[in-house]
Amino acid sequence: MATDAYREQLVTQQQAVQGAGATTNEYWAVSSAVLSASTDKASMLLAMQGQRGTDPKDLKFITATVRVDFEKSGDGAWRVANFTVLKKPQMNQAGR
């Protein structure tokens, strides 16, 4: 799902999360925009909302804004070429 060029950065990010004691995060794109598109590249802006955690007592609502760049691979599949967090996740306690 990631380009060869982006894969090393993705692995580093995943290892950092694992070392920090990752928790369950679920995100949904609530708004999106295509910034650019060609036959083999595209960029999108996504506004995300979701939740962190599984225990209803500690559930946090989260939002983030990201830019995702895609490249079409030789086999015709679209792959993530870059993922940039533009606005870091904001967390609010459930019920507050």
ZALOMAR-883938 format. One record per residue (C-alpha): x negated, y negated, z negated. Coordinates in nm, 3 decimals, decimal comma, always signed. Layout:
<rs>
R      east     north        up
R         X         Y         Z
...
</rs>
This chain:
<rs>
R      east     north        up
R    +0,000    +0,000    +0,000
R    -0,306    -0,227    -0,024
R    -0,562    -0,315    +0,240
R    -0,913    -0,180    +0,197
R    -1,036    -0,537    +0,133
R    -0,781    -0,596    -0,147
R    -0,799    -0,249    -0,307
R    -1,112    -0,321    -0,518
R    -0,951    -0,633    -0,668
R    -0,629    -0,441    -0,736
R    -0,816    -0,162    -0,916
R    -0,998    -0,420    -1,132
R    -0,665    -0,585    -1,222
R    -0,507    -0,250    -1,309
R    -0,802    -0,153    -1,530
R    -0,776    -0,485    -1,718
R    -0,407    -0,423    -1,785
R    -0,473    -0,068    -1,903
R    -0,740    -0,195    -2,143
R    -0,501    -0,453    -2,287
R    -0,245    -0,191    -2,389
R    +0,006    -0,225    -2,108
R    +0,378    -0,224    -2,174
R    +0,680    -0,177    -1,948
R    +0,737    -0,470    -1,712
R    +1,022    -0,483    -1,464
R    +1,050    -0,765    -1,209
R    +1,306    -0,853    -0,943
R    +1,263    -1,107    -0,667
R    +1,541    -1,361    -0,722
R    +1,429    -1,597    -0,447
R    +1,180    -1,569    -0,164
R    +1,051    -1,759    +0,136
R    +0,841    -1,660    +0,434
R    +0,551    -1,904    +0,450
R    +0,403    -1,772    +0,775
R    +0,441    -1,470    +1,001
R    +0,273    -1,331    +1,310
R    +0,262    -0,987    +1,470
R    -0,005    -0,864    +1,224
R    -0,002    -1,102    +0,922
R    +0,258    -1,260    +0,696
R    +0,272    -1,461    +0,372
R    +0,562    -1,485    +0,130
R    +0,644    -1,685    -0,180
R    +0,845    -1,495    -0,444
R    +1,021    -1,618    -0,756
R    +1,043    -1,323    -0,994
R    +1,251    -1,254    -1,304
R    +1,252    -0,949    -1,524
R    +1,194    -0,803    -1,865
R    +0,902    -0,679    -2,073
R    +0,938    -0,394    -2,319
R    +1,190    -0,119    -2,378
R    +1,302    -0,177    -2,739
R    +1,611    -0,405    -2,735
R    +1,489    -0,571    -3,058
R    +1,164    -0,681    -2,892
R    +1,283    -0,725    -2,531
R    +1,144    -1,036    -2,362
R    +1,276    -1,199    -2,046
R    +0,997    -1,299    -1,807
R    +0,958    -1,510    -1,494
R    +0,668    -1,558    -1,254
R    +0,601    -1,710    -0,912
R    +0,367    -1,529    -0,674
R    +0,230    -1,555    -0,322
R    +0,178    -1,228    -0,136
R    -0,019    -1,196    +0,187
R    +0,042    -0,892    +0,408
R    -0,150    -0,740    +0,697
R    -0,033    -0,477    +0,942
R    -0,261    -0,173    +0,941
R    -0,372    +0,032    +1,239
R    -0,092    +0,283    +1,176
R    +0,170    +0,004    +1,187
R    +0,237    -0,005    +0,811
R    +0,242    -0,341    +0,628
R    -0,004    -0,357    +0,338
R    -0,071    -0,610    +0,063
R    -0,382    -0,810    +0,154
R    -0,372    -1,053    -0,139
R    -0,153    -1,120    -0,443
R    -0,183    -1,455    -0,618
R    +0,006    -1,551    -0,934
R    +0,098    -1,918    -0,889
R    +0,292    -1,954    -1,212
R    +0,200    -1,709    -1,484
R    +0,475    -1,513    -1,654
R    +0,682    -1,713    -1,901
R    +0,839    -1,511    -2,180
R    +1,152    -1,576    -2,384
R    +1,290    -1,361    -2,662
R    +1,618    -1,186    -2,580
R    +1,917    -1,363    -2,725
R    +1,738    -1,695    -2,781
</rs>
